[in-house]
Amino acid sequence: MAASARAPEDLYGLPLEEFTPARDALARELRAAGRKDEAAEVKGLRKPSVAAWALNRVARQHPDAVGGLRAAGVDLRAAQEEALSGDAGRLREASRALSDEVGRVAGLAGEALQSAGRPASAVQQEKIVATLRTAAVDAAAGDALARGVLVDDLEATGFSLLGAPPSGEVTAPAHRPAAEPSADGDGTKSLPGSERPAKKPKATKEQREAVEAARRELRRCDAEAELAATRARRRAERAEIAQQRAAEAQRDADEARAAAEDAAGEAEAARRRAADAADALAAAEAALEP
């Protein structure tokens, strides 16, 4: 059985198959220490989805990549605000930059799954990309990703932080003071079971239109990027085929040259044998003369 983690957040950095036994072990330790409420909260923590686990892994191993994603999201939000003011000049560039960062982090998540013996399916890849897009533009979702404590796949309508029930919106968790330090002096981080999302103010019509415009632009940029990637892939395939053909032609030429050299050598040997035979014949004929 896996060793228990010291803090609830540590559970989300473990291999996926170790989450449940480590969670239960930590709950038992808390209960034995008389911290029954915290033990109950830990026991209620849910195992992350495969996609969420992969992204938690990336956040813990490649924090710079997550930082780049969030920075691109901040820039996109700024570009959206500028578009609301009538200047949409940076919107396309910001959308493309975010797509690049999403692709970078999604690639790292795919590598994490591959290393864990869980190659990402097409559905999981889509969930990873959707989660990253939400985490990039929503501060609370981005914080959850940066901490490496995602539980569910994020969508535009909600996310789950450390097992808290998803809400109708992606919002920041309410603050909860940390628990009293344990006997050995280590502080226990706030447990997620009591976190409750605060309601966001209703978006204005202009904000909704700006978001929709940004989504359309993002979809268009994604389509352009996909088309460019397809073209690049086809060109690379054609180049590889041409290279293979060139290599085969070079091998054929080398083989033909070697065969010609062998034939020339055989011809030279045959000429020497013929000359030797002619000399032998002349000597024999001379011996027959009186």
Backbone as numpy.savetxt, mean C-alpha at the origin, in Angstrom:
# Nx Ny Nz CAx CAy CAz Cx Cy Cz
-0.09 -18.80 23.21 -0.95 -17.60 23.21 -0.06 -16.37 23.21
-0.46 -15.33 22.48 0.33 -14.11 22.39 0.34 -13.38 23.73
1.46 -12.71 23.99 1.55 -11.92 25.21 0.64 -10.71 25.11
0.08 -10.29 26.25 -0.84 -9.16 26.24 -0.08 -7.86 26.02
-0.78 -6.88 25.47 -0.18 -5.56 25.27 -0.34 -4.75 26.55
0.56 -3.73 26.74 0.50 -2.92 27.95 -0.65 -1.92 27.89
-1.02 -1.47 26.70 -2.07 -0.48 26.55 -3.02 -0.91 25.44
-4.29 -0.48 25.50 -5.25 -0.89 24.47 -4.78 -0.59 23.05
-4.16 0.58 22.84 -3.73 0.93 21.50 -2.67 -0.04 20.97
-1.89 -0.63 21.87 -0.85 -1.56 21.43 -1.44 -2.80 20.76
-2.67 -3.11 21.10 -3.31 -4.29 20.50 -3.37 -4.17 18.99
-3.53 -2.94 18.48 -3.73 -2.73 17.05 -2.42 -2.74 16.28
-1.30 -2.91 16.98 -0.02 -3.06 16.31 0.43 -4.50 16.23
-0.37 -5.41 16.81 -0.02 -6.84 16.80 -0.42 -7.49 15.49
0.19 -8.65 15.16 -0.33 -9.44 14.03 -1.82 -9.69 14.23
-2.56 -9.72 13.14 -4.02 -9.78 13.22 -4.51 -10.98 14.02
-3.85 -12.11 13.84 -4.30 -13.32 14.54 -4.02 -13.28 16.03
-3.19 -12.35 16.48 -2.87 -12.25 17.90 -3.77 -11.26 18.64
-4.59 -10.52 17.90 -5.38 -9.47 18.52 -6.29 -10.01 19.62
-7.12 -10.98 19.30 -8.12 -11.47 20.25 -7.50 -12.07 21.51
-6.51 -12.99 21.39 -5.92 -13.53 22.63 -5.21 -12.45 23.46
-4.57 -11.47 22.80 -3.88 -10.41 23.54 -4.89 -9.49 24.22
-6.00 -9.21 23.55 -7.06 -8.38 24.15 -7.62 -9.06 25.39
-7.92 -10.34 25.27 -8.49 -11.06 26.41 -7.50 -11.14 27.57
-6.22 -11.29 27.23 -5.20 -11.35 28.29 -5.10 -10.02 29.02
-5.15 -8.92 28.26 -5.09 -7.60 28.87 -6.31 -7.34 29.74
-7.48 -7.76 29.28 -8.70 -7.60 30.07 -8.59 -8.36 31.39
-8.00 -9.56 31.35 -7.83 -10.34 32.57 -6.87 -9.64 33.53
-5.79 -9.06 32.99 -4.83 -8.36 33.84 -5.48 -7.15 34.52
-6.28 -6.41 33.78 -6.95 -5.24 34.35 -7.96 -5.66 35.43
-8.67 -6.74 35.15 -9.66 -7.22 36.11 -8.97 -7.69 37.39
-7.84 -8.37 37.23 -7.10 -8.85 38.40 -6.54 -7.69 39.21
-6.28 -6.55 38.54 -5.76 -5.37 39.22 -6.89 -4.54 39.83
-8.12 -5.01 39.72 -9.25 -4.29 40.30 -9.80 -3.19 39.41
-9.37 -3.12 38.18 -9.82 -2.08 37.25 -10.90 -2.69 36.35
-12.04 -2.98 36.94 -13.07 -3.75 36.27 -13.70 -2.99 35.09
-13.91 -1.69 35.26 -14.52 -0.92 34.17 -13.62 -0.92 32.94
-12.33 -0.70 33.16 -11.40 -0.71 32.03 -11.30 -2.10 31.42
-11.36 -3.11 32.28 -11.30 -4.48 31.77 -12.49 -4.76 30.86
-13.68 -4.27 31.24 -14.87 -4.48 30.42 -14.74 -3.75 29.08
-14.17 -2.54 29.12 -13.99 -1.79 27.89 -13.01 -2.48 26.96
-11.91 -2.97 27.49 -10.92 -3.68 26.68 -11.54 -4.94 26.09
-12.30 -5.65 26.89 -12.93 -6.89 26.42 -13.86 -6.62 25.25
-14.44 -5.41 25.21 -15.38 -5.06 24.14 -14.72 -4.55 22.88
-13.40 -4.38 22.88 -12.72 -3.91 21.68 -12.85 -4.93 20.55
-13.14 -4.42 19.36 -13.34 -5.31 18.22 -12.07 -5.48 17.39
-11.93 -6.65 16.86 -10.79 -6.96 15.99 -10.90 -6.12 14.71
-9.79 -5.51 14.25 -9.87 -4.68 13.05 -10.10 -5.52 11.79
-10.70 -4.89 10.80 -10.83 -5.55 9.50 -9.44 -5.73 8.90
-9.35 -6.56 7.88 -8.05 -6.81 7.24 -7.48 -5.51 6.68
-8.32 -4.73 5.99 -7.85 -3.48 5.41 -7.41 -2.50 6.49
-8.20 -2.37 7.57 -7.84 -1.47 8.66 -6.54 -1.92 9.33
-6.38 -3.23 9.52 -5.15 -3.74 10.12 -3.94 -3.38 9.28
-4.06 -3.54 7.95 -2.93 -3.23 7.06 -2.56 -1.75 7.16
-3.55 -0.88 7.23 -3.28 0.55 7.33 -2.70 0.91 8.70
-3.16 0.23 9.75 -2.55 0.44 11.07 -1.06 0.07 11.02
-0.77 -1.00 10.30 0.62 -1.45 10.16 1.45 -0.38 9.46
0.90 0.17 8.40 1.62 1.21 7.65 1.85 2.43 8.53
0.81 2.83 9.29 0.93 4.01 10.14 2.04 3.85 11.17
2.22 2.65 11.66 3.23 2.41 12.69 4.62 2.23 12.10
4.70 1.72 10.88 6.00 1.46 10.27 6.45 2.57 9.33
5.49 3.31 8.77 5.82 4.37 7.81 5.04 5.64 8.14
5.28 6.23 9.30 4.52 7.43 9.69 4.71 8.58 8.71
5.86 8.63 8.02 6.08 9.71 7.06 5.11 9.63 5.89
4.78 8.40 5.49 3.84 8.23 4.39 2.45 8.72 4.78
2.02 8.40 5.98 0.73 8.87 6.48 0.75 10.39 6.63
1.88 10.92 7.07 2.02 12.37 7.19 1.87 13.05 5.83
2.45 12.45 4.80 2.32 13.01 3.45 0.89 12.97 2.96
0.19 11.89 3.28 -1.22 11.76 2.90 -2.05 12.85 3.56
-1.84 13.06 4.85 -2.64 14.05 5.58 -2.30 15.47 5.10
-1.04 15.72 4.79 -0.66 17.03 4.27 -1.34 17.30 2.93
-1.42 16.26 2.09 -2.10 16.43 0.81 -3.59 16.67 1.01
-4.16 16.04 2.03 -5.57 16.27 2.34 -5.82 17.69 2.82
-4.92 18.20 3.66 -5.04 19.58 4.12 -4.97 20.55 2.94
-4.05 20.25 2.02 -3.91 21.12 0.84 -5.16 21.07 -0.03
-5.76 19.88 -0.15 -6.98 19.77 -0.94 -8.12 20.56 -0.30
-8.23 20.47 1.03 -9.28 21.24 1.70 -9.08 22.74 1.50
-7.81 23.18 1.54 -7.51 24.59 1.30 -7.89 24.97 -0.13
-7.62 24.08 -1.08 -7.98 24.35 -2.48 -9.50 24.42 -2.65
-10.22 23.61 -1.88 -11.68 23.66 -1.93 -12.19 24.99 -1.39
-11.57 25.46 -0.31 -11.97 26.76 0.24 -11.71 27.87 -0.77
-10.59 27.77 -1.47 -10.28 28.76 -2.49 -11.30 28.69 -3.63
-11.72 27.45 -3.95 -12.71 27.29 -5.02 -14.03 27.93 -4.62
-14.38 27.83 -3.32 -15.60 28.47 -2.83 -15.54 29.98 -3.01
-14.32 30.52 -2.96 -14.14 31.96 -3.11 -14.01 32.36 -4.57
-14.15 31.38 -5.47 -14.11 31.68 -6.89 -12.80 31.39 -7.57
-11.80 30.87 -6.83 -10.50 30.55 -7.43 -10.29 29.04 -7.37
-10.57 28.35 -8.47 -10.43 26.89 -8.50 -9.15 26.47 -9.20
-8.19 27.37 -9.29 -6.97 27.08 -10.04 -6.13 25.95 -9.46
-6.15 25.78 -8.14 -5.32 24.74 -7.53 -6.05 23.44 -7.28
-7.33 23.40 -7.56 -8.14 22.24 -7.20 -7.66 20.98 -7.92
-7.39 21.09 -9.21 -6.96 19.91 -9.96 -5.61 19.41 -9.49
-4.67 20.34 -9.29 -3.34 19.95 -8.83 -3.40 19.30 -7.45
-4.21 19.87 -6.55 -4.32 19.31 -5.21 -4.98 17.93 -5.24
-5.96 17.75 -6.12 -6.61 16.44 -6.25 -5.63 15.39 -6.75
-4.82 15.76 -7.72 -3.83 14.82 -8.24 -2.79 14.48 -7.18
-2.36 15.49 -6.44 -1.37 15.24 -5.39 -1.92 14.27 -4.34
-3.19 14.44 -3.99 -3.80 13.53 -3.02 -3.89 12.11 -3.60
-4.25 12.00 -4.86 -4.31 10.68 -5.51 -2.95 9.99 -5.46
-1.88 10.75 -5.67 -0.53 10.18 -5.61 -0.22 9.65 -4.22
-0.57 10.43 -3.19 -0.30 10.01 -1.82 -1.15 8.80 -1.43
-2.41 8.79 -1.87 -3.27 7.64 -1.61 -2.66 6.39 -2.24
-2.18 6.52 -3.47 -1.56 5.37 -4.13 -0.31 4.89 -3.41
0.46 5.84 -2.88 1.69 5.47 -2.17 1.37 4.67 -0.92
0.45 5.17 -0.10 0.12 4.48 1.16 -0.61 3.16 0.88
-1.48 3.16 -0.14 -2.17 1.92 -0.49 -1.17 0.84 -0.91
-0.12 1.25 -1.63 0.92 0.30 -2.01 1.63 -0.29 -0.81
1.92 0.55 0.18 2.55 0.05 1.40 1.64 -0.90 2.15
0.33 -0.60 2.15 -0.63 -1.50 2.81 -0.67 -2.84 2.09
-0.63 -2.80 0.77 -0.60 -4.05 0.01 0.63 -4.87 0.33
1.79 -4.19 0.48 3.01 -4.90 0.85 2.90 -5.52 2.24
2.25 -4.79 3.16 2.07 -5.32 4.52 1.23 -6.59 4.50
0.17 -6.57 3.70 -0.68 -7.75 3.60 0.08 -8.90 2.94
0.87 -8.59 1.91 1.64 -9.63 1.24 2.64 -10.26 2.20
3.31 -9.44 2.99 4.29 -9.95 3.96 3.63 -10.83 5.03
2.36 -10.52 5.33 1.64 -11.29 6.35 0.98 -12.53 5.76
1.21 -12.78 4.48 0.60 -13.94 3.84 -0.87 -13.75 3.55
-1.29 -12.48 3.41 -2.68 -12.16 3.12 -2.75 -11.23 1.91
-2.39 -11.71 0.72 -2.41 -10.83 -0.45 -3.75 -10.13 -0.60
-3.70 -8.82 -0.86 -4.93 -8.03 -0.95 -5.75 -8.40 -2.17
-7.03 -8.63 -1.95 -7.96 -8.86 -3.06 -8.35 -7.52 -3.65
-9.02 -7.55 -4.78 -9.47 -6.30 -5.41 -10.42 -5.55 -4.48
-11.29 -6.27 -3.78 -12.23 -5.63 -2.85 -11.48 -4.97 -1.70
-10.48 -5.64 -1.16 -9.71 -5.07 -0.06 -8.94 -3.83 -0.53
-8.43 -3.87 -1.74 -7.71 -2.71 -2.27 -8.65 -1.52 -2.38
-9.88 -1.76 -2.83 -10.86 -0.67 -2.91 -11.17 -0.11 -1.54
-11.29 -0.99 -0.54 -11.56 -0.53 0.82 -10.40 0.28 1.37
-9.20 -0.14 1.08 -8.02 0.59 1.54 -8.00 1.99 0.94
-8.26 2.09 -0.37 -8.25 3.39 -1.03 -9.35 4.29 -0.48
-10.57 3.73 -0.28 -11.68 4.52 0.26 -11.35 5.02 1.67
-10.75 4.15 2.47 -10.37 4.54 3.83 -9.35 5.67 3.81
-8.37 5.58 2.93 -7.34 6.60 2.85 -7.91 7.94 2.39
-8.84 7.91 1.46 -9.44 9.15 0.98 -10.18 9.86 2.12
-10.89 9.08 2.93 -11.59 9.68 4.06 -10.61 10.20 5.10
-9.60 9.40 5.43 -8.62 9.81 6.44 -7.83 11.04 6.00
-7.69 11.23 4.69 -6.92 12.37 4.20 -7.64 13.69 4.41
-8.97 13.67 4.31 -9.72 14.94 4.33 -10.49 15.16 5.62
-10.52 14.18 6.51 -11.21 14.33 7.79 -10.19 14.26 8.92
-10.15 15.29 9.75 -9.12 15.38 10.79 -9.19 14.22 11.77
-10.39 13.88 12.25 -10.50 12.82 13.25 -10.13 11.47 12.65
-10.59 11.22 11.42 -10.23 9.96 10.76 -8.73 9.91 10.52
-8.15 11.06 10.14 -6.71 11.10 9.94 -5.94 10.83 11.22
-6.45 11.36 12.34 -5.80 11.10 13.63 -5.84 9.60 13.96
-6.99 8.97 13.69 -7.11 7.54 13.97 -6.13 6.74 13.13
-5.99 7.13 11.87 -5.02 6.45 11.00 -3.61 6.67 11.51
-3.28 7.93 11.83 -1.92 8.24 12.27 -1.56 7.48 13.55
-2.54 7.28 14.44 -2.30 6.53 15.67 -2.23 5.03 15.42
-2.70 4.60 14.23 -2.69 3.17 13.92 -3.71 2.40 14.71
-4.93 2.97 14.87 -5.96 2.33 15.69 -7.28 2.17 14.94
-7.22 2.08 13.63 -8.45 1.88 12.85 -9.04 0.50 13.15
-10.35 0.43 13.13 -11.03 -0.85 13.33 -11.81 -1.24 12.08
-12.56 -0.28 11.54 -13.39 -0.54 10.37 -12.82 0.16 9.14
-13.28 -0.28 7.97 -12.95 0.40 6.73 -13.72 1.72 6.73
-13.05 2.81 6.42 -13.68 4.13 6.45 -14.39 4.42 5.14
-15.52 5.06 5.26 -16.25 5.55 4.10 -16.58 7.01 4.34
-17.22 7.62 3.38 -17.53 9.04 3.51 -18.54 9.31 4.62
-19.23 8.26 5.10 -20.29 8.47 6.08 -19.90 8.12 7.50
-18.73 7.53 7.72 -18.39 7.21 9.10 -17.13 6.39 9.24
-16.63 6.32 10.46 -15.48 5.47 10.74 -15.56 5.03 12.18
-14.73 4.03 12.49 -14.72 3.51 13.85 -13.33 3.65 14.42
-13.23 4.17 15.60 -11.96 4.37 16.28 -11.86 3.44 17.47
-10.91 2.54 17.42 -10.69 1.61 18.52 -11.97 0.92 19.00
-12.76 0.48 18.05 -13.93 -0.31 18.40 -15.15 0.48 18.79
-15.12 1.82 18.77 -16.32 2.60 19.09 -17.31 2.47 17.97
-18.61 2.42 18.23 -19.60 2.24 17.19 -19.54 3.36 16.17
-19.62 3.04 14.83 -19.58 4.07 13.82 -20.77 5.00 13.96
-20.56 6.28 13.69 -21.65 7.25 13.74 -22.09 7.59 12.34
-23.04 8.48 12.22 -23.52 8.87 10.90 -22.56 9.78 10.19
-21.58 10.35 10.91 -20.60 11.24 10.29 -19.23 10.89 10.82
-18.22 11.34 10.07 -16.86 11.17 10.55 -16.54 12.35 11.43
-16.48 12.14 12.74 -16.27 13.25 13.67 -15.21 12.89 14.68
-14.70 13.89 15.36 -13.65 13.65 16.34 -14.24 13.05 17.60
-13.54 12.10 18.24 -14.03 11.53 19.48 -13.98 12.54 20.60
-14.93 12.44 21.51 -14.94 13.33 22.67 -13.73 13.04 23.53
-13.21 14.07 24.16 -12.02 13.88 25.01 -12.41 13.19 26.30
-11.55 12.26 26.71 -11.75 11.60 28.00 -10.44 11.62 28.76
-10.44 12.08 29.99 -9.18 12.12 30.75 -8.59 10.73 30.89
-7.27 10.68 30.97 -6.59 9.39 31.13 -6.91 8.81 32.49
-6.84 7.46 32.57 -7.12 6.78 33.84 -5.97 7.00 34.80
-6.21 6.71 36.07 -5.16 6.85 37.08 -4.02 5.91 36.77
-2.80 6.29 37.07 -1.66 5.41 36.81 -1.79 4.12 37.59
-1.22 3.06 37.02 -1.25 1.76 37.68 -0.19 1.73 38.76
-0.15 0.62 39.52 0.76 0.52 40.66 2.21 0.64 40.25
2.55 0.19 39.04 3.95 0.23 38.62 4.32 1.57 38.00
3.38 2.53 38.02 3.72 3.87 37.57 3.37 4.14 36.13
2.97 3.14 35.34 2.62 3.36 33.94 1.22 3.91 33.83
1.04 4.95 33.00 -0.30 5.49 32.79 -1.04 4.69 31.75
-2.31 4.53 31.91 -3.14 3.84 30.94 -3.84 4.87 30.07
-3.69 4.76 28.77 -4.33 5.71 27.86 -5.85 5.57 27.93
-6.54 6.64 27.57 -8.00 6.61 27.62 -8.52 5.46 26.78
-9.46 4.76 27.34 -10.03 3.61 26.64 -11.10 4.07 25.68
-11.24 3.41 24.55 -12.14 3.88 23.51 -13.60 3.57 23.73
-13.91 2.66 24.64 -15.29 2.26 24.76 -16.23 3.38 25.15
-15.70 4.42 25.86 -16.57 5.50 26.31 -16.53 6.71 25.39
-15.71 6.64 24.30 -15.64 7.78 23.40 -16.92 7.91 22.60
-17.46 9.09 22.53 -18.68 9.34 21.78 -18.46 10.53 20.85
-18.87 10.40 19.60 -18.65 11.49 18.66 -19.55 12.69 18.94
-19.01 13.88 18.73 -19.80 15.10 18.84 -20.37 15.46 17.48
-21.54 16.03 17.47 -22.19 16.34 16.20 -21.52 17.52 15.51
-21.46 17.41 14.20 -20.92 18.49 13.41 -22.03 19.46 13.03
-21.69 20.74 12.85 -22.71 21.66 12.33 -23.08 21.27 10.91
-24.31 21.53 10.54 -24.79 21.17 9.23 -24.05 21.96 8.16
-23.62 21.26 7.11 -22.87 21.92 6.04 -23.79 22.85 5.25
-23.22 23.95 4.78 -23.98 24.89 3.95 -24.10 24.36 2.54
-24.98 24.93 1.77 -25.16 24.52 0.39 -23.87 24.72 -0.40
-23.19 25.84 -0.16 -21.95 26.11 -0.87 -20.88 25.07 -0.53
-20.82 24.68 0.74 -19.85 23.67 1.14 -20.14 22.33 0.50
-21.43 21.97 0.47 -21.79 20.69 -0.16 -21.46 20.71 -1.65
-21.74 21.84 -2.29 -21.44 21.94 -3.73 -19.94 21.88 -3.97
-19.17 22.50 -3.08 -17.71 22.47 -3.23 -17.18 21.05 -3.07
-17.74 20.33 -2.08 -17.31 18.95 -1.87 -17.67 18.09 -3.08
-18.86 18.29 -3.61 -19.27 17.51 -4.78 -18.40 17.83 -5.98
-18.07 19.12 -6.13 -17.18 19.50 -7.24 -15.81 18.87 -7.07
-15.32 18.85 -5.84 -14.03 18.22 -5.58 -14.07 16.73 -5.85
-15.19 16.10 -5.49 -15.31 14.66 -5.77 -15.32 14.38 -7.26
-16.05 15.23 -8.01 -16.06 15.05 -9.47 -14.67 15.23 -10.04
-13.97 16.23 -9.54 -12.61 16.48 -10.03 -11.69 15.33 -9.67
-11.87 14.79 -8.47 -11.06 13.67 -8.02 -11.32 12.44 -8.88
-12.60 12.19 -9.18 -12.94 11.05 -10.05 -12.33 11.23 -11.43
-12.38 12.46 -11.93 -11.82 12.72 -13.25 -10.30 12.50 -13.24
-9.66 13.00 -12.19 -8.21 12.82 -12.08 -7.85 11.34 -11.94
-8.66 10.63 -11.17 -8.43 9.19 -11.03 -8.55 8.48 -12.37
-9.55 8.88 -13.14 -9.74 8.26 -14.46 -8.55 8.57 -15.36
-8.08 9.82 -15.31 -6.92 10.19 -16.12 -5.68 9.40 -15.69
-5.52 9.28 -14.37 -4.37 8.55 -13.86 -4.44 7.07 -14.25
-5.64 6.50 -14.19 -5.80 5.10 -14.56 -5.51 4.90 -16.05
-6.00 5.85 -16.87 -5.74 5.76 -18.31 -4.25 5.87 -18.59
-3.59 6.83 -17.92 -2.16 7.00 -18.12 -1.39 5.76 -17.66
-1.83 5.18 -16.55 -1.17 3.98 -16.04 -1.35 2.82 -17.01
-2.56 2.71 -17.60 -2.81 1.65 -18.57 -1.93 1.82 -19.80
-1.83 3.06 -20.28 -0.98 3.31 -21.44 0.47 3.00 -21.14
0.92 3.43 -19.96 2.30 3.17 -19.58 2.57 1.67 -19.47
1.58 0.95 -18.91 1.74 -0.49 -18.77 1.82 -1.18 -20.14
0.97 -0.73 -21.07 1.00 -1.32 -22.41 2.30 -1.02 -23.13
2.78 0.23 -22.98 4.04 0.58 -23.61 5.19 -0.23 -23.02
5.15 -0.41 -21.72 6.18 -1.21 -21.08 6.14 -2.66 -21.57
4.93 -3.18 -21.75 4.78 -4.54 -22.25 5.33 -4.65 -23.67
5.00 -3.62 -24.52 5.52 -3.66 -25.89 7.04 -3.55 -25.90
7.57 -2.69 -25.03 9.02 -2.55 -24.95 9.67 -3.86 -24.51
9.04 -4.53 -23.57 9.60 -5.80 -23.09 9.58 -6.85 -24.18
8.46 -6.88 -24.95 8.37 -7.83 -26.05 9.44 -7.53 -27.10
9.61 -6.23 -27.42 10.63 -5.85 -28.39 12.02 -6.22 -27.90
12.24 -6.02 -26.61 13.54 -6.36 -26.04 13.78 -7.86 -26.10
12.71 -8.63 -25.82 12.85 -10.09 -25.90 13.14 -10.53 -27.32
12.44 -9.90 -28.29 12.68 -10.25 -29.69 14.09 -9.88 -30.11
14.56 -8.71 -29.66 15.91 -8.29 -29.99 16.93 -9.26 -29.39
16.65 -9.70 -28.16 17.55 -10.65 -27.52 17.56 -11.97 -28.26
16.37 -12.40 -28.70 16.31 -13.65 -29.47 17.05 -13.51 -30.80
16.87 -12.35 -31.46 17.57 -12.13 -32.73 19.08 -12.11 -32.51
19.52 -11.51 -31.40 20.95 -11.49 -31.10 21.47 -12.89 -30.86
20.68 -13.70 -30.14 21.09 -15.09 -29.90 21.18 -15.85 -31.22
20.17 -15.64 -32.10 20.21 -16.31 -33.40 21.44 -15.89 -34.20
21.74 -14.58 -34.17 22.90 -14.09 -34.90 24.19 -14.68 -34.33
24.27 -14.74 -33.00 25.46 -15.31 -32.37 25.62 -16.79 -32.73
24.50 -17.51 -32.73 24.55 -18.93 -33.09 24.95 -19.11 -34.54
24.42 -18.27 -35.44 24.77 -18.36 -36.85 26.24 -18.04 -37.07
26.76 -17.02 -36.34 28.17 -16.66 -36.46 29.06 -17.80 -35.97
28.65 -18.41 -34.86 29.43 -19.53 -34.33 29.41 -20.70 -35.29
28.25 -20.97 -35.92 28.16 -22.06 -36.89 29.03 -21.78 -38.10
29.04 -20.52 -38.55 29.88 -20.16 -39.70 31.35 -20.34 -39.36
31.73 -19.95 -38.14 33.13 -20.12 -37.74 33.49 -21.60 -37.67
32.55 -22.41 -37.16 32.81 -23.86 -37.10 32.96 -24.42 -38.51
32.08 -23.97 -39.42 32.15 -24.47 -40.80 33.46 -24.05 -41.46
33.91 -22.82 -41.21 35.18 -22.36 -41.78 36.33 -23.19 -41.25
36.28 -23.50 -39.96 37.33 -24.34 -39.38 37.35 -25.72 -40.00
36.16 -26.29 -40.19 36.08 -27.61 -40.80 36.60 -27.57 -42.23
36.28 -26.50 -42.96 36.75 -26.38 -44.35 38.28 -26.28 -44.40
38.86 -25.49 -43.47 40.31 -25.37 -43.42 40.96 -26.70 -43.11
40.38 -27.45 -42.20 40.91 -28.78 -41.86 40.82 -29.71 -43.06
39.71 -29.60 -43.80 39.54 -30.44 -44.98 40.59 -30.08 -46.05
40.89 -28.78 -46.22 41.89 -28.37 -47.20 43.27 -28.91 -46.81
43.57 -28.86 -45.50 44.86 -29.40 -45.08 44.94 -30.90 -45.33
43.86 -31.61 -45.06 43.86 -33.05 -45.31 44.02 -33.34 -46.80
43.39 -32.52 -47.63 43.51 -32.71 -49.08 44.94 -32.45 -49.55
45.57 -31.41 -48.99 46.95 -31.11 -49.37 47.88 -32.24 -48.95
47.63 -32.78 -47.74 48.45 -33.91 -47.28 48.26 -35.11 -48.18
47.01 -35.33 -48.58 46.74 -36.47 -49.46 47.43 -36.28 -50.81
47.46 -35.04 -51.33 48.10 -34.77 -52.62 49.60 -35.01 -52.52
50.19 -34.59 -51.40 51.63 -34.81 -51.21 51.94 -36.30 -51.13
51.07 -37.04 -50.45 51.29 -38.49 -50.34 51.18 -39.17 -51.70
50.23 -38.72 -52.51 50.06 -39.29 -53.84 51.26 -39.00 -54.71
51.77 -37.79 -54.64 52.94 -37.44 -55.47 54.14 -38.29 -55.06
54.30 -38.50 -53.78 55.43 -39.30 -53.30 55.28 -40.75 -53.77
54.06 -41.27 -53.74 53.84 -42.66 -54.17 54.10 -42.81 -55.65
53.65 -41.82 -56.43 53.88 -41.89 -57.87 55.37 -41.80 -58.18
56.08 -40.96 -57.47 57.53 -40.84 -57.69 58.25 -42.17 -57.38
57.78 -42.89 -56.41 58.40 -44.14 -56.03 58.20 -45.20 -57.10
57.14 -45.09 -57.90 56.86 -46.08 -58.93 57.72 -45.85 -60.18
58.27 -44.66 -60.35 59.06 -44.38 -61.54 60.42 -45.12 -61.45
60.96 -45.66 -62.68 62.24 -46.39 -62.68 63.40 -45.44 -62.38
